Amino acid sequence: MVNKVKMARLQADLTQQQLADKTGVTRQTISLIEKGAYNPSLKLCLDICYALNRTLDDLFWVNSGGEKNEESDR
Amino acid sequence: MKKVTDERIVFENLKHIKTAFLVQTLGIVLILAVDGARNGYEHARSNPLWLLVLVTAIVLSYSRLRTAVESERPGRKPFSYGKAVIGPLAAGIAVFAAAALFSETSMMNAVMLGAALFAASLLPALLITFYRKKNQDEDDI
């Protein structure tokens, strides 16, 4: 699933390990989420949003055609 | 050992357990098949592994009842508990009648056979009714 976790994590100046520690998962899981290779549960999405101080829309919203939300890209 | 909180690893572990369960079941069935081929069907049935296979199948079937009811076509009205008993009762009577009329078994055995089928199918029928009623209660108005 396409997402903007990596961008938000870098903007928050966090490493994958630090974000993993904050959300209670392993670094590998964060890496897979950033690559779009693992679809996290809604609970984990929310935990990531809380850790990065972002909204679900900011990080995970995808338009029905599969394109990322243009407005939040701006 | 630290408790695993990572949901991805929990799912991975569940997949591993599924694979291990499959291997274990195949192994048990193979052992029973070899035992049956060497010493006869009755000998294989007296093996405790046979009981293990049966209990596992029953546990798995009961666990699947809930999900089976949830995947039914929506809008299906649940029977009352009274009506749910009719099916198992009819099956029990039918088996008793068939055993009494068409086989050479004793009347007592025929009654036991019918009663066993009734008892075995009553609990699933009641559980299905319970789950259907519960699903209906959870539906939006």
gemmi code that builds the backbone of each chain (N, CA, C; Angstrom):
import gemmi

chains = {
    "A": [
        ("MET", (0.847, -1.196, 0.000), (0.000, 0.000, 0.000), (0.884, 1.247, 0.000)),
        ("VAL", (0.566, 2.176, -0.896), (1.358, 3.407, -0.995), (1.105, 4.257, 0.257)),
        ("ASN", (2.171, 4.831, 0.809), (1.995, 5.710, 1.980), (3.159, 6.683, 2.055)),
        ("LYS", (3.029, 7.613, 3.001), (4.087, 8.626, 3.129), (4.763, 8.567, 4.495)),
        ("VAL", (4.872, 7.372, 5.012), (5.453, 7.198, 6.352), (6.927, 7.590, 6.353)),
        ("LYS", (7.650, 7.170, 5.323), (9.095, 7.445, 5.291), (9.362, 8.957, 5.300)),
        ("MET", (8.607, 9.660, 4.448), (8.796, 11.121, 4.357), (8.508, 11.777, 5.717)),
        ("ALA", (7.401, 11.373, 6.327), (7.011, 11.957, 7.617), (8.015, 11.594, 8.710)),
        ("ARG", (8.544, 10.387, 8.635), (9.529, 9.957, 9.638), (10.807, 10.781, 9.521)),
        ("LEU", (11.240, 11.001, 8.272), (12.455, 11.790, 8.080), (12.237, 13.240, 8.522)),
        ("GLN", (11.028, 13.755, 8.238), (10.721, 15.129, 8.665), (10.699, 15.234, 10.192)),
        ("ALA", (10.282, 14.143, 10.849), (10.252, 14.140, 12.323), (11.631, 13.812, 12.896)),
        ("ASP", (12.601, 13.582, 12.004), (13.976, 13.282, 12.401), (14.068, 12.032, 13.284)),
        ("LEU", (13.366, 10.996, 12.834), (13.391, 9.728, 13.565), (14.004, 8.649, 12.685)),
        ("THR", (14.695, 7.716, 13.318), (15.170, 6.545, 12.562), (14.045, 5.511, 12.563)),
        ("GLN", (14.201, 4.509, 11.705), (13.198, 3.430, 11.671), (13.104, 2.754, 13.041)),
        ("GLN", (14.260, 2.567, 13.692), (14.275, 1.907, 14.998), (13.533, 2.733, 16.048)),
        ("GLN", (13.740, 4.062, 16.000), (13.062, 4.933, 16.981), (11.547, 4.900, 16.791)),
        ("LEU", (11.118, 4.928, 15.514), (9.674, 4.860, 15.243), (9.128, 3.496, 15.661)),
        ("ALA", (9.925, 2.462, 15.422), (9.507, 1.114, 15.818), (9.336, 1.023, 17.326)),
        ("ASP", (10.277, 1.618, 18.054), (10.191, 1.584, 19.527), (8.951, 2.338, 20.018)),
        ("LYS", (8.652, 3.450, 19.356), (7.488, 4.244, 19.778), (6.174, 3.520, 19.512)),
        ("THR", (6.158, 2.693, 18.477), (4.893, 2.048, 18.089), (4.811, 0.582, 18.536)),
        ("GLY", (5.880, 0.096, 19.159), (5.846, -1.262, 19.693), (5.949, -2.357, 18.646)),
        ("VAL", (6.609, -2.045, 17.523), (6.833, -3.077, 16.511), (8.333, -3.182, 16.240)),
        ("THR", (8.708, -4.062, 15.311), (10.129, -4.202, 14.995), (10.512, -3.235, 13.863)),
        ("ARG", (11.806, -2.985, 13.741), (12.281, -2.084, 12.676), (11.911, -2.634, 11.299)),
        ("GLN", (11.947, -3.972, 11.177), (11.629, -4.603, 9.889), (10.190, -4.294, 9.459)),
        ("THR", (9.301, -4.237, 10.438), (7.902, -3.937, 10.109), (7.779, -2.510, 9.577)),
        ("ILE", (8.468, -1.575, 10.230), (8.437, -0.186, 9.742), (9.009, -0.121, 8.335)),
        ("SER", (10.107, -0.832, 8.116), (10.731, -0.847, 6.788), (9.755, -1.381, 5.736)),
        ("LEU", (9.067, -2.473, 6.062), (8.124, -3.069, 5.106), (6.936, -2.135, 4.840)),
        ("ILE", (6.482, -1.434, 5.892), (5.364, -0.487, 5.709), (5.807, 0.637, 4.772)),
        ("GLU", (7.006, 1.152, 4.988), (7.509, 2.250, 4.144), (7.653, 1.822, 2.685)),
        ("LYS", (8.017, 0.565, 2.500), (8.175, 0.059, 1.126), (6.837, -0.320, 0.510)),
        ("GLY", (5.797, -0.312, 1.316), (4.469, -0.705, 0.828), (4.316, -2.207, 0.718)),
        ("ALA", (5.209, -2.927, 1.396), (5.175, -4.397, 1.298), (4.341, -5.028, 2.408)),
        ("TYR", (3.898, -4.227, 3.380), (3.048, -4.763, 4.447), (1.943, -3.755, 4.747)),
        ("ASN", (0.705, -4.253, 4.801), (-0.428, -3.396, 5.132), (-0.688, -3.443, 6.630)),
        ("PRO", (-0.403, -2.356, 7.337), (-0.602, -2.384, 8.785), (-2.083, -2.337, 9.153)),
        ("SER", (-2.399, -2.786, 10.368), (-3.781, -2.687, 10.845), (-4.090, -1.218, 11.132)),
        ("LEU", (-5.366, -0.927, 11.284), (-5.765, 0.457, 11.578), (-5.135, 0.920, 12.891)),
        ("LYS", (-5.038, 0.009, 13.844), (-4.449, 0.368, 15.148), (-2.988, 0.788, 14.976)),
        ("LEU", (-2.234, 0.018, 14.167), (-0.826, 0.363, 13.963), (-0.701, 1.659, 13.162)),
        ("CYS", (-1.601, 1.852, 12.176), (-1.611, 3.115, 11.413), (-1.785, 4.288, 12.383)),
        ("LEU", (-2.740, 4.147, 13.306), (-2.984, 5.220, 14.275), (-1.772, 5.427, 15.182)),
        ("ASP", (-1.156, 4.331, 15.622), (0.034, 4.452, 16.479), (1.151, 5.205, 15.750)),
        ("ILE", (1.306, 4.912, 14.452), (2.331, 5.609, 13.655), (1.979, 7.088, 13.536)),
        ("CYS", (0.687, 7.361, 13.306), (0.235, 8.758, 13.203), (0.503, 9.508, 14.506)),
        ("TYR", (0.184, 8.871, 15.643), (0.432, 9.531, 16.937), (1.928, 9.784, 17.130)),
        ("ALA", (2.740, 8.790, 16.748), (4.193, 8.913, 16.948), (4.780, 10.019, 16.079)),
        ("LEU", (4.205, 10.207, 14.898), (4.743, 11.203, 13.964), (3.942, 12.509, 14.001)),
        ("ASN", (2.941, 12.538, 14.860), (2.092, 13.729, 15.009), (1.447, 14.135, 13.673)),
        ("ARG", (0.938, 13.150, 12.969), (0.258, 13.377, 11.692), (-1.120, 12.735, 11.752)),
        ("THR", (-1.923, 13.031, 10.708), (-3.252, 12.395, 10.640), (-3.189, 11.188, 9.703)),
        ("LEU", (-4.223, 10.377, 9.787), (-4.304, 9.212, 8.880), (-4.307, 9.667, 7.429)),
        ("ASP", (-5.044, 10.751, 7.159), (-5.099, 11.283, 5.796), (-3.704, 11.633, 5.290)),
        ("ASP", (-2.933, 12.286, 6.165), (-1.585, 12.721, 5.768), (-0.729, 11.540, 5.321)),
        ("LEU", (-0.814, 10.461, 6.071), (0.124, 9.355, 5.842), (-0.419, 8.237, 4.961)),
        ("PHE", (-1.703, 7.968, 5.088), (-2.184, 6.730, 4.461), (-3.295, 6.912, 3.434)),
        ("TRP", (-3.825, 8.123, 3.276), (-4.948, 8.255, 2.360), (-4.526, 7.984, 0.911)),
        ("VAL", (-5.279, 7.151, 0.261), (-5.048, 6.844, -1.155), (-6.378, 7.015, -1.866)),
        ("ASN", (-6.373, 7.771, -2.964), (-7.621, 7.935, -3.721), (-8.048, 6.594, -4.308)),
        ("SER", (-9.328, 6.504, -4.691), (-9.861, 5.198, -5.107), (-9.112, 4.622, -6.306)),
        ("GLY", (-8.518, 5.481, -7.142), (-7.765, 4.979, -8.289), (-6.393, 4.452, -7.909)),
        ("GLY", (-6.024, 4.601, -6.630), (-4.721, 4.121, -6.179), (-3.679, 5.220, -6.121)),
        ("GLU", (-4.107, 6.461, -6.525), (-3.136, 7.556, -6.475), (-3.147, 8.185, -5.095)),
        ("LYS", (-1.987, 8.741, -4.718), (-1.902, 9.377, -3.398), (-2.746, 10.645, -3.387)),
        ("ASN", (-3.155, 11.079, -2.194), (-3.944, 12.286, -2.047), (-3.119, 13.486, -2.501)),
        ("GLU", (-3.588, 14.155, -3.574), (-2.819, 15.260, -4.146), (-2.745, 16.437, -3.163)),
        ("GLU", (-3.879, 16.699, -2.470), (-3.920, 17.872, -1.605), (-2.909, 17.778, -0.470)),
        ("SER", (-2.780, 16.587, 0.094), (-1.851, 16.458, 1.221), (-0.405, 16.404, 0.744)),
        ("ASP", (-0.215, 16.219, -0.578), (1.155, 16.246, -1.120), (1.704, 17.657, -1.164)),
        ("ARG", (0.744, 18.618, -1.283), (1.201, 19.998, -1.437), (1.791, 20.554, -0.147)),
    ],
    "B": [
        ("MET", (11.207, -15.014, 28.060), (11.114, -14.574, 26.657), (10.166, -13.383, 26.544)),
        ("LYS", (10.594, -12.382, 25.782), (9.791, -11.161, 25.659), (8.524, -11.434, 24.849)),
        ("LYS", (7.418, -10.847, 25.301), (6.158, -11.056, 24.603), (6.176, -10.315, 23.255)),
        ("VAL", (5.750, -11.008, 22.216), (5.759, -10.405, 20.882), (4.557, -9.474, 20.744)),
        ("THR", (4.815, -8.194, 20.462), (3.717, -7.235, 20.299), (3.546, -6.816, 18.842)),
        ("ASP", (4.537, -7.156, 18.026), (4.478, -6.751, 16.618), (3.417, -7.588, 15.892)),
        ("GLU", (2.380, -6.898, 15.384), (1.264, -7.618, 14.740), (1.725, -8.445, 13.541)),
        ("ARG", (2.711, -7.931, 12.804), (3.187, -8.668, 11.620), (3.814, -9.991, 12.041)),
        ("ILE", (4.589, -9.953, 13.129), (5.248, -11.174, 13.610), (4.213, -12.137, 14.195)),
        ("VAL", (3.183, -11.576, 14.845), (2.111, -12.430, 15.374), (1.445, -13.181, 14.223)),
        ("PHE", (1.144, -12.468, 13.115), (0.529, -13.114, 11.942), (1.469, -14.158, 11.338)),
        ("GLU", (2.761, -13.803, 11.271), (3.746, -14.751, 10.727), (3.775, -16.025, 11.579)),
        ("ASN", (3.752, -15.819, 12.911), (3.771, -16.981, 13.812), (2.533, -17.843, 13.618)),
        ("LEU", (1.386, -17.204, 13.397), (0.156, -17.963, 13.154), (0.280, -18.800, 11.878)),
        ("LYS", (0.930, -18.205, 10.855), (1.140, -18.952, 9.605), (2.041, -20.160, 9.863)),
        ("HIS", (3.068, -19.957, 10.716), (3.975, -21.064, 11.031), (3.232, -22.173, 11.773)),
        ("ILE", (2.351, -21.747, 12.695), (1.566, -22.745, 13.452), (0.670, -23.519, 12.485)),
        ("LYS", (0.095, -22.823, 11.504), (-0.757, -23.480, 10.501), (0.039, -24.549, 9.734)),
        ("THR", (1.267, -24.170, 9.337), (2.112, -25.118, 8.610), (2.460, -26.316, 9.494)),
        ("ALA", (2.819, -26.028, 10.769), (3.179, -27.109, 11.699), (1.974, -28.031, 11.931)),
        ("PHE", (0.785, -27.436, 12.039), (-0.440, -28.216, 12.249), (-0.686, -29.149, 11.062)),
        ("LEU", (-0.467, -28.601, 9.866), (-0.653, -29.390, 8.642), (0.307, -30.573, 8.608)),
        ("VAL", (1.585, -30.293, 8.915), (2.611, -31.357, 8.918), (2.265, -32.412, 9.969)),
        ("GLN", (1.881, -31.939, 11.159), (1.552, -32.856, 12.251), (0.358, -33.738, 11.889)),
        ("THR", (-0.676, -33.111, 11.320), (-1.872, -33.874, 10.942), (-1.552, -34.911, 9.870)),
        ("LEU", (-0.775, -34.491, 8.858), (-0.392, -35.433, 7.803), (0.411, -36.589, 8.385)),
        ("GLY", (1.306, -36.271, 9.325), (2.114, -37.300, 9.970), (1.244, -38.291, 10.729)),
        ("ILE", (0.286, -37.780, 11.484), (-0.599, -38.654, 12.274), (-1.431, -39.541, 11.341)),
        ("VAL", (-1.965, -38.920, 10.288), (-2.779, -39.701, 9.340), (-1.929, -40.784, 8.676)),
        ("LEU", (-0.675, -40.427, 8.357), (0.236, -41.401, 7.744), (0.525, -42.557, 8.703)),
        ("ILE", (0.782, -42.220, 9.964), (1.057, -43.257, 10.982), (-0.153, -44.193, 11.094)),
        ("LEU", (-1.358, -43.592, 11.136), (-2.579, -44.410, 11.248), (-2.786, -45.272, 10.003)),
        ("ALA", (-2.459, -44.688, 8.838), (-2.624, -45.437, 7.590), (-1.683, -46.641, 7.562)),
        ("VAL", (-0.441, -46.420, 7.982), (0.539, -47.525, 8.015), (0.095, -48.579, 9.022)),
        ("ASP", (-0.343, -48.105, 10.212), (-0.828, -49.021, 11.251), (-2.014, -49.829, 10.727)),
        ("GLY", (-2.922, -49.144, 10.049), (-4.108, -49.818, 9.488), (-3.730, -50.844, 8.434)),
        ("ALA", (-2.758, -50.478, 7.582), (-2.351, -51.394, 6.505), (-1.650, -52.635, 7.072)),
        ("ARG", (-0.873, -52.434, 8.151), (-0.106, -53.560, 8.718), (-0.964, -54.458, 9.621)),
        ("ASN", (-1.755, -53.788, 10.471), (-2.447, -54.551, 11.523), (-3.975, -54.548, 11.408)),
        ("GLY", (-4.475, -53.906, 10.391), (-5.927, -53.898, 10.213), (-6.572, -52.615, 10.730)),
        ("TYR", (-7.757, -52.330, 10.207), (-8.486, -51.097, 10.497), (-8.831, -50.978, 11.985)),
        ("GLU", (-9.246, -52.090, 12.589), (-9.652, -52.065, 14.002), (-8.472, -51.703, 14.907)),
        ("HIS", (-7.291, -52.216, 14.559), (-6.091, -51.917, 15.342), (-5.753, -50.430, 15.257)),
        ("ALA", (-5.883, -49.885, 14.058), (-5.609, -48.454, 13.872), (-6.598, -47.617, 14.686)),
        ("ARG", (-7.840, -48.073, 14.749), (-8.862, -47.333, 15.494), (-8.630, -47.385, 17.000)),
        ("SER", (-7.946, -48.405, 17.468), (-7.669, -48.503, 18.907), (-6.448, -47.662, 19.305)),
        ("ASN", (-5.737, -47.137, 18.310), (-4.586, -46.271, 18.558), (-5.080, -44.930, 19.133)),
        ("PRO", (-4.452, -44.409, 20.208), (-4.873, -43.115, 20.767), (-4.789, -41.968, 19.762)),
        ("LEU", (-3.928, -42.134, 18.757), (-3.811, -41.081, 17.735), (-5.128, -40.905, 16.963)),
        ("TRP", (-5.869, -41.997, 16.826), (-7.164, -41.939, 16.130), (-8.108, -41.012, 16.896)),
        ("LEU", (-8.106, -41.158, 18.230), (-8.937, -40.307, 19.086), (-8.488, -38.845, 18.956)),
        ("LEU", (-7.175, -38.659, 18.896), (-6.627, -37.302, 18.755), (-7.114, -36.647, 17.460)),
        ("VAL", (-7.092, -37.423, 16.356), (-7.566, -36.901, 15.062), (-9.047, -36.516, 15.168)),
        ("LEU", (-9.829, -37.380, 15.803), (-11.271, -37.112, 15.928), (-11.530, -35.857, 16.766)),
        ("VAL", (-10.848, -35.768, 17.917), (-11.060, -34.608, 18.799), (-10.630, -33.320, 18.094)),
        ("THR", (-9.498, -33.376, 17.394), (-9.023, -32.200, 16.655), (-10.037, -31.776, 15.600)),
        ("ALA", (-10.577, -32.758, 14.871), (-11.569, -32.450, 13.824), (-12.818, -31.820, 14.444)),
        ("ILE", (-13.229, -32.328, 15.606), (-14.423, -31.782, 16.264), (-14.167, -30.348, 16.733)),
        ("VAL", (-13.003, -30.130, 17.355), (-12.669, -28.777, 17.835), (-12.626, -27.795, 16.659)),
        ("LEU", (-11.988, -28.225, 15.560), (-11.878, -27.371, 14.379), (-13.256, -27.062, 13.795)),
        ("SER", (-14.116, -28.078, 13.737), (-15.461, -27.887, 13.171), (-16.281, -26.923, 14.023)),
        ("TYR", (-16.197, -27.082, 15.342), (-16.944, -26.171, 16.219), (-16.405, -24.739, 16.111)),
        ("SER", (-15.090, -24.611, 15.980), (-14.508, -23.277, 15.841), (-14.960, -22.612, 14.556)),
        ("ARG", (-15.169, -23.426, 13.522), (-15.542, -22.866, 12.217), (-17.027, -22.523, 12.127)),
        ("LEU", (-17.822, -23.018, 13.072), (-19.264, -22.750, 13.013), (-19.539, -21.255, 12.971)),
        ("ARG", (-18.861, -20.519, 13.847), (-19.092, -19.080, 13.961), (-18.835, -18.380, 12.622)),
        ("THR", (-17.672, -18.674, 12.031), (-17.323, -18.006, 10.771), (-18.234, -18.478, 9.640)),
        ("ALA", (-18.675, -19.734, 9.709), (-19.580, -20.251, 8.670), (-20.904, -19.494, 8.713)),
        ("VAL", (-21.402, -19.227, 9.920), (-22.663, -18.495, 10.064), (-22.490, -17.050, 9.576)),
        ("GLU", (-21.332, -16.464, 9.894), (-21.095, -15.071, 9.494), (-21.007, -14.911, 7.987)),
        ("SER", (-20.567, -15.963, 7.289), (-20.430, -15.844, 5.837), (-21.686, -16.293, 5.100)),
        ("GLU", (-22.755, -16.552, 5.844), (-24.024, -16.911, 5.182), (-24.609, -15.700, 4.468)),
        ("ARG", (-25.507, -15.994, 3.536), (-26.191, -14.920, 2.821), (-26.949, -14.058, 3.838)),
        ("PRO", (-26.814, -12.722, 3.748), (-27.504, -11.877, 4.727), (-29.026, -11.937, 4.555)),
        ("GLY", (-29.731, -11.607, 5.608), (-31.188, -11.544, 5.555), (-31.856, -12.859, 5.899)),
        ("ARG", (-31.053, -13.876, 6.200), (-31.624, -15.164, 6.545), (-32.105, -15.128, 7.998)),
        ("LYS", (-33.385, -15.403, 8.188), (-33.941, -15.311, 9.545), (-33.596, -16.557, 10.356)),
        ("PRO", (-33.133, -16.372, 11.595), (-32.813, -17.552, 12.409), (-34.070, -18.260, 12.900)),
        ("PHE", (-33.975, -19.583, 13.004), (-35.080, -20.353, 13.591), (-35.144, -20.062, 15.083)),
        ("SER", (-36.268, -20.424, 15.689), (-36.314, -20.406, 17.158), (-35.571, -21.654, 17.632)),
        ("TYR", (-35.216, -21.677, 18.916), (-34.492, -22.831, 19.444), (-35.341, -24.103, 19.339)),
        ("GLY", (-36.650, -23.952, 19.501), (-37.559, -25.091, 19.394), (-37.495, -25.717, 18.007)),
        ("LYS", (-37.517, -24.847, 16.965), (-37.462, -25.351, 15.585), (-36.090, -25.944, 15.278)),
        ("ALA", (-35.055, -25.385, 15.919), (-33.698, -25.881, 15.663), (-33.534, -27.330, 16.136)),
        ("VAL", (-34.343, -27.748, 17.091), (-34.250, -29.120, 17.608), (-34.878, -30.120, 16.630)),
        ("ILE", (-35.801, -29.619, 15.787), (-36.546, -30.522, 14.895), (-35.613, -31.295, 13.946)),
        ("GLY", (-34.634, -30.580, 13.360), (-33.709, -31.223, 12.405), (-32.975, -32.404, 13.023)),
        ("PRO", (-32.224, -32.174, 14.140), (-31.527, -33.288, 14.783), (-32.463, -34.405, 15.229)),
        ("LEU", (-33.661, -34.022, 15.702), (-34.621, -35.027, 16.160), (-35.073, -35.895, 14.987)),
        ("ALA", (-35.358, -35.239, 13.844), (-35.794, -35.972, 12.648), (-34.683, -36.902, 12.169)),
        ("ALA", (-33.440, -36.392, 12.198), (-32.304, -37.217, 11.759), (-32.138, -38.424, 12.680)),
        ("GLY", (-32.265, -38.198, 13.989), (-32.136, -39.287, 14.963), (-33.208, -40.342, 14.756)),
        ("ILE", (-34.449, -39.889, 14.560), (-35.556, -40.835, 14.360), (-35.370, -41.609, 13.048)),
        ("ALA", (-34.922, -40.886, 11.996), (-34.733, -41.532, 10.695), (-33.672, -42.626, 10.781)),
        ("VAL", (-32.575, -42.313, 11.470), (-31.498, -43.312, 11.603), (-31.964, -44.487, 12.465)),
        ("PHE", (-32.691, -44.180, 13.536), (-33.222, -45.247, 14.387), (-34.148, -46.157, 13.564)),
        ("ALA", (-35.041, -45.534, 12.777), (-36.000, -46.310, 11.979), (-35.278, -47.165, 10.950)),
        ("ALA", (-34.272, -46.555, 10.283), (-33.523, -47.290, 9.260), (-32.794, -48.476, 9.877)),
        ("ALA", (-32.172, -48.223, 11.043), (-31.423, -49.299, 11.713), (-32.367, -50.404, 12.189)),
        ("ALA", (-33.524, -49.999, 12.710), (-34.465, -50.987, 13.249), (-35.118, -51.811, 12.134)),
        ("LEU", (-35.405, -51.141, 10.998), (-36.145, -51.817, 9.932), (-35.249, -52.583, 8.959)),
        ("PHE", (-34.113, -51.964, 8.602), (-33.333, -52.528, 7.485), (-32.056, -53.240, 7.904)),
        ("SER", (-31.705, -53.217, 9.201), (-30.498, -53.955, 9.590), (-30.851, -55.004, 10.645)),
        ("GLU", (-29.886, -55.850, 10.885), (-30.163, -56.949, 11.825), (-29.748, -56.597, 13.251)),
        ("THR", (-29.445, -55.335, 13.471), (-29.012, -54.925, 14.812), (-30.190, -54.973, 15.792)),
        ("SER", (-29.850, -55.037, 17.092), (-30.920, -55.121, 18.099), (-31.627, -53.774, 18.229)),
        ("MET", (-32.830, -53.803, 18.817), (-33.602, -52.569, 19.003), (-32.846, -51.580, 19.888)),
        ("MET", (-32.155, -52.130, 20.881), (-31.379, -51.280, 21.803), (-30.280, -50.525, 21.042)),
        ("ASN", (-29.586, -51.255, 20.146), (-28.536, -50.619, 19.345), (-29.111, -49.553, 18.426)),
        ("ALA", (-30.276, -49.840, 17.869), (-30.926, -48.871, 16.980), (-31.283, -47.605, 17.749)),
        ("VAL", (-31.792, -47.786, 18.959), (-32.138, -46.625, 19.800), (-30.867, -45.836, 20.132)),
        ("MET", (-29.791, -46.553, 20.475), (-28.524, -45.892, 20.817), (-27.980, -45.103, 19.618)),
        ("LEU", (-28.106, -45.711, 18.438), (-27.611, -45.062, 17.215), (-28.372, -43.756, 16.953)),
        ("GLY", (-29.703, -43.842, 17.034), (-30.549, -42.657, 16.830), (-30.273, -41.600, 17.878)),
        ("ALA", (-30.144, -42.032, 19.142), (-29.894, -41.078, 20.236), (-28.526, -40.419, 20.072)),
        ("ALA", (-27.534, -41.193, 19.623), (-26.184, -40.648, 19.438), (-26.185, -39.587, 18.345)),
        ("LEU", (-26.891, -39.880, 17.232), (-26.943, -38.903, 16.140), (-27.679, -37.641, 16.586)),
        ("PHE", (-28.776, -37.832, 17.323), (-29.535, -36.681, 17.837), (-28.647, -35.817, 18.738)),
        ("ALA", (-27.937, -36.466, 19.680), (-27.095, -35.732, 20.628), (-25.949, -35.028, 19.902)),
        ("ALA", (-25.380, -35.717, 18.900), (-24.214, -35.152, 18.204), (-24.600, -33.967, 17.336)),
        ("SER", (-25.817, -33.969, 16.788), (-26.208, -32.866, 15.893), (-26.990, -31.771, 16.618)),
        ("LEU", (-27.394, -32.055, 17.871), (-28.177, -31.046, 18.607), (-27.336, -29.816, 18.961)),
        ("LEU", (-26.139, -30.054, 19.495), (-25.298, -28.930, 19.932), (-24.934, -28.004, 18.761)),
        ("PRO", (-24.472, -28.546, 17.603), (-24.196, -27.652, 16.480), (-25.435, -26.876, 16.027)),
        ("ALA", (-26.594, -27.550, 16.015), (-27.829, -26.882, 15.575), (-28.176, -25.727, 16.522)),
        ("LEU", (-28.022, -25.970, 17.818), (-28.318, -24.912, 18.793), (-27.294, -23.780, 18.695)),
        ("LEU", (-26.024, -24.146, 18.485), (-24.979, -23.124, 18.364), (-25.206, -22.247, 17.129)),
        ("ILE", (-25.576, -22.901, 16.009), (-25.830, -22.151, 14.778), (-26.984, -21.173, 15.007)),
        ("THR", (-28.037, -21.651, 15.673), (-29.180, -20.782, 15.979), (-28.745, -19.622, 16.865)),
        ("PHE", (-27.918, -19.927, 17.868), (-27.427, -18.889, 18.778), (-26.634, -17.824, 18.007)),
        ("TYR", (-25.736, -18.281, 17.128), (-24.898, -17.341, 16.368), (-25.740, -16.508, 15.404)),
        ("ARG", (-26.730, -17.174, 14.770), (-27.601, -16.435, 13.842), (-28.382, -15.357, 14.582)),
        ("LYS", (-28.907, -15.717, 15.759), (-29.664, -14.743, 16.546), (-28.746, -13.597, 16.983)),
        ("LYS", (-27.529, -13.950, 17.369), (-26.574, -12.925, 17.822), (-26.234, -11.981, 16.666)),
        ("ASN", (-25.995, -12.568, 15.473), (-25.700, -11.744, 14.301), (-26.849, -10.824, 13.983)),
        ("GLN", (-28.081, -11.351, 14.101), (-29.255, -10.537, 13.800), (-29.368, -9.375, 14.788)),
        ("ASP", (-29.062, -9.653, 16.069), (-29.123, -8.602, 17.090), (-28.087, -7.517, 16.823)),
        ("GLU", (-26.939, -7.913, 16.218), (-25.868, -6.948, 15.969), (-26.104, -6.141, 14.693)),
        ("ASP", (-27.079, -6.580, 13.867), (-27.338, -5.878, 12.601), (-27.832, -4.461, 12.846)),
        ("ASP", (-27.541, -3.599, 11.872), (-28.072, -2.230, 11.948), (-29.569, -2.250, 11.764)),
        ("ILE", (-30.220, -1.305, 12.401), (-31.681, -1.206, 12.239), (-31.955, -0.291, 11.050)),
    ],
}
model = gemmi.Model(1)
for chain_id, residues in chains.items():
    chain = gemmi.Chain(chain_id)
    for i, (resn, *xyz) in enumerate(residues, 1):
        res = gemmi.Residue()
        res.name, res.seqid = resn, gemmi.SeqId(i, " ")
        for name, pos in zip(("N", "CA", "C"), xyz):
            atom = gemmi.Atom()
            atom.name, atom.element = name, gemmi.Element(name[0])
            atom.pos, atom.b_iso = gemmi.Position(*pos), 0.0
            res.add_atom(atom)
        chain.add_residue(res)
    model.add_chain(chain)
structure = gemmi.Structure()
structure.add_model(model)
structure.setup_entities()
